[in-house]
């Protein structure tokens, strides 16, 4: 089995590559940048490039059985600044990628969507996959549009796919100087003696899933044997909600350094509460999260302490 991981040098991608290799899968990585958290693996094929270079897509897709699409050029909080760029660089480039996957007979396409943005402001919590989708940022809209194009390509060309609406992954390897990823950023600031910055009153509730659990869901999604009318969209999270204030309390309990915090004005893009119902993934993918929050934070802190943080420049998580 051969797999292409687009965005394979990032936080999620690096862990996914390791998980695929453990399953005996031959891996090709396509990314704009080399990994900042791991040395190149001599058994992995690396191709550096941009998904916007449509002429290169046939080279990266050719011969692949599975394609994992993890790359994205925007973040929820920046996507509304230039929605045209969001559409051009994410939606259009992904449609081009889907065409190449169809041309080269890819067997399974796994897309990381956003459990935190595609639903918008939740009407009910925990959120099931059939909850209304009313995103309040361009990032969520383009993620949702890609989901719809995956359904279209399956209908027209029988290109099999799975969408994983991922909550907030965290763990070792997450860039501590990133612009998203609360737990990793908090720990990075603490390690550098800086205050944690909290948008609003800290009562915003989110669902956090440990990285090893998250990538296990990706592997199971690729292995998933779905019949024609079986579900192909799954929430992936812990199934539990924690406020930012609770996260900070858990960090204080788990680490051996003082924790300082400061509160900033709230942001329009932050919905008050987002917790995912993960029962469908448990039922269909036989997937279950295994690492609880306190253990995950402790593991993340041990990794953070091993770093020279001056080498981790600001980037997306």
C-alpha positions in Angstrom: 0.0 0.0 0.0 1.3 3.5 -0.9 0.1 6.7 0.6 0.6 10.4 -0.2 0.5 12.8 2.8 0.0 16.4 1.6 1.2 18.6 4.4 3.2 15.6 5.7 5.9 17.8 7.3 3.6 19.6 9.7 2.4 18.7 13.2 -0.3 16.3 12.2 1.4 15.1 9.1 4.7 14.0 10.8 2.8 11.9 13.3 0.6 10.5 10.5 3.6 9.4 8.5 5.0 7.5 11.5 1.6 5.8 12.1 1.3 4.8 8.4 4.8 3.4 8.4 3.9 1.3 11.5 1.1 -0.2 9.4 3.6 -1.2 6.7 2.5 1.6 4.3 5.0 3.2 1.9 4.8 6.9 2.3 5.3 9.9 0.0 5.3 13.4 1.6 4.4 16.5 -0.3 4.9 19.8 1.5 6.0 23.4 0.9 8.6 23.2 3.7 10.9 20.6 5.3 9.9 19.4 8.8 10.8 21.6 11.7 10.1 18.9 14.3 11.7 15.7 12.8 14.7 14.6 10.7 13.9 13.2 7.3 13.2 9.5 7.3 15.3 7.7 4.7 12.4 5.3 4.0 10.0 8.1 3.1 9.9 9.9 -0.3 9.9 13.7 0.2 8.8 16.1 -2.5 8.9 19.9 -1.8 6.4 22.0 -3.7 3.2 24.0 -3.6 -0.3 22.5 -4.2 -1.0 25.6 -6.3 1.5 24.2 -8.9 -1.1 22.2 -10.7 1.5 20.9 -13.2 3.2 19.0 -10.4 0.1 17.2 -9.2 0.3 14.3 -11.6 3.9 13.6 -10.3 2.8 13.4 -6.6 -0.4 11.5 -7.1 0.8 8.9 -9.6 1.0 5.4 -8.1 -0.7 6.3 -4.8 -3.4 4.2 -3.2 -4.4 6.6 -0.4 -4.2 10.4 -0.4 -4.3 12.3 2.9 -5.0 16.1 2.4 -3.8 18.0 5.5 -2.4 21.2 4.0 -4.3 24.5 4.2 -3.1 28.1 3.6 -5.4 29.9 6.0 -6.5 29.9 9.6 -10.0 30.5 11.0 -9.0 33.9 12.4 -7.3 35.1 9.2 -9.5 33.6 6.5 -12.0 36.4 6.7 -9.3 39.0 5.9 -9.0 37.7 2.3 -11.7 35.2 1.4 -10.8 35.3 -2.3 -7.3 34.0 -1.4 -8.9 31.3 0.8 -11.0 30.1 -2.1 -8.2 30.2 -4.7 -5.5 28.6 -2.6 -7.6 26.0 -0.8 -10.9 25.2 -2.6 -9.7 25.6 -6.2 -6.4 23.8 -5.7 -8.1 20.9 -3.9 -10.6 20.5 -6.8 -7.6 20.3 -9.1 -6.1 17.7 -6.8 -9.3 15.6 -6.9 -9.2 15.6 -10.6 -5.7 14.2 -10.6 -6.7 11.6 -8.0 -9.5 10.5 -10.2 -7.3 10.4 -13.3 -4.7 8.1 -11.5 -7.2 5.8 -9.8 -6.6 6.7 -6.2 -8.5 4.3 -4.0 -9.2 6.5 -0.9 -9.0 10.2 -0.3 -8.9 11.3 3.4 -9.6 15.0 4.1 -9.1 16.8 7.4 -12.0 19.2 7.8 -12.8 21.3 10.8 -15.0 20.2 13.6 -14.5 23.6 15.2 -15.7 25.8 12.3 -18.0 24.0 9.8 -20.9 23.9 12.2 -20.8 27.6 13.2 -22.6 28.5 16.5 -23.9 25.1 17.8 -27.6 24.7 18.3 -27.0 21.6 20.4 -24.0 20.2 22.2 -22.4 17.7 21.8 -22.5 18.3 18.0 -23.4 15.4 15.7 -22.4 15.2 12.1 -26.0 16.0 10.9 -26.0 19.3 12.8 -26.6 22.3 10.6 -23.5 23.7 9.0 -23.4 27.5 9.2 -19.8 28.6 9.4 -19.0 32.1 10.5 -15.5 32.2 8.9 -14.3 31.7 5.4 -12.1 28.8 6.6 -15.1 26.9 7.6 -16.9 27.7 4.4 -14.1 26.4 2.2 -13.7 23.3 4.3 -17.4 22.6 3.9 -17.2 23.3 0.2 -14.4 20.7 -0.2 -16.5 18.2 1.6 -19.3 18.8 -0.9 -16.9 18.4 -3.9 -15.7 15.1 -2.4 -19.3 13.9 -2.4 -19.6 15.1 -6.0 -16.5 13.3 -7.1 -17.7 10.1 -5.4 -21.1 10.5 -7.2 -19.6 11.2 -10.6 -16.4 9.1 -10.6 -16.7 6.8 -7.6 -13.6 8.4 -5.9 -13.9 7.0 -2.4 -13.3 9.4 0.4 -13.6 10.0 4.2 -13.9 13.4 5.8 -12.6 13.8 9.4 -14.0 16.9 11.1 -11.2 17.2 13.6 -11.4 19.1 16.9 -8.3 20.7 18.4 -5.3 18.3 18.2 -2.4 18.8 20.6 0.7 17.0 21.7 4.5 16.6 21.2 5.6 18.2 17.9 3.1 21.1 18.0 4.8 24.4 17.2 4.9 26.3 20.5 5.2 29.6 18.6 2.2 29.0 16.3 -0.8 31.1 15.7 -3.2 28.3 16.7 -3.2 25.3 19.0 -4.0 26.6 22.4 -2.3 23.9 24.5 0.9 23.9 22.6 1.1 27.7 22.5 0.3 28.0 26.2 3.1 25.5 27.1 5.5 27.3 24.8 4.8 30.7 26.5 5.2 29.1 29.9 8.6 27.6 28.9 9.8 31.0 27.9 8.5 32.7 31.0 5.8 34.6 29.2 2.2 35.1 30.1 -0.6 33.1 28.4 -2.9 35.3 26.4 -6.6 34.5 26.7 -9.1 36.0 24.3 -12.3 36.9 26.3 -13.1 35.6 29.8 -11.7 32.1 29.3 -15.1 30.5 29.4 -15.0 29.4 25.7 -15.3 25.6 25.6 -13.5 23.4 23.1 -12.8 19.8 22.5 -9.1 18.7 22.5 -7.8 15.4 21.1 -4.3 14.1 21.7 -2.3 13.8 18.5 -1.7 10.0 18.6 -5.4 9.4 18.9 -6.1 11.8 16.0 -3.7 10.2 13.6 -5.0 6.7 14.6 -8.4 8.0 13.3 -6.8 8.9 9.9 -5.3 5.4 9.5 -8.7 3.8 10.4 -10.4 6.2 7.9 -8.2 5.0 5.1 -8.8 1.4 6.0 -12.6 1.9 6.3 -14.6 -0.3 4.0 -17.7 1.8 3.3 -20.7 0.6 1.3 -22.4 3.1 -1.0 -24.8 4.6 1.5 -22.5 4.3 4.6 -21.5 7.6 6.3 -18.2 9.1 5.2 -18.1 12.2 7.4 -16.9 11.7 11.0 -16.3 13.9 14.0 -12.9 13.2 15.6 -12.3 14.6 19.1 -12.2 13.6 22.7 -16.0 13.9 23.1 -15.4 16.2 26.1 -15.4 19.9 26.5 -13.0 22.1 28.5 -13.0 25.8 28.9 -9.8 27.8 28.4 -9.8 28.4 32.2 -10.0 24.7 32.8 -7.1 24.1 30.4 -5.0 26.5 32.3 -5.9 24.8 35.6 -4.9 21.5 34.1 -1.6 22.9 32.9 -0.9 24.2 36.4 -1.5 20.7 37.8 0.6 19.0 35.2 3.8 21.1 35.0 6.6 22.2 37.3 6.7 25.9 36.3 4.7 29.0 37.3 1.8 30.0 35.0 1.0 33.6 34.3 -2.0 34.7 32.3 -3.5 37.9 30.9 -7.0 38.4 29.4 -7.6 40.2 26.1 -10.8 41.3 24.3 -13.0 38.5 22.9 -13.0 37.7 19.1 -16.1 37.6 16.9 -15.0 34.2 15.3 -15.0 32.3 18.7 -18.2 30.4 19.2 -19.0 30.0 22.9 -19.0 26.2 23.0 -17.9 23.4 20.6 -17.8 19.8 21.7 -18.1 17.0 19.2 -20.2 13.8 19.4 -17.8 11.1 18.4 -20.1 8.1 18.6 -20.4 7.6 14.8 -16.6 7.3 14.5 -16.6 4.8 17.4 -19.3 2.8 15.7 -18.1 2.8 12.1 -14.4 3.2 12.4 -13.9 1.4 15.7 -12.0 4.4 16.9 -11.7 5.5 20.4 -9.5 8.2 22.0 -7.2 6.8 24.7 -5.2 9.6 26.1 -6.9 11.9 28.7 -6.2 15.6 29.0 -3.9 15.6 32.0 -1.7 12.8 30.6 -1.6 14.5 27.2 -0.6 17.8 28.7 2.2 16.1 30.7 3.6 14.4 27.6 3.4 17.7 25.7 5.2 19.5 28.5 8.0 17.0 28.6 8.5 17.6 24.9 8.4 21.3 25.2 11.1 21.3 27.9 13.4 19.4 25.6 13.4 22.2 23.0 15.5 25.1 22.2 12.6 27.4 21.6 14.7 30.0 19.7 14.7 27.5 16.8 10.9 27.3 16.5 9.9 30.3 14.6 6.2 31.4 14.3 4.2 29.2 11.9 0.9 27.5 11.6 0.3 24.5 13.7 
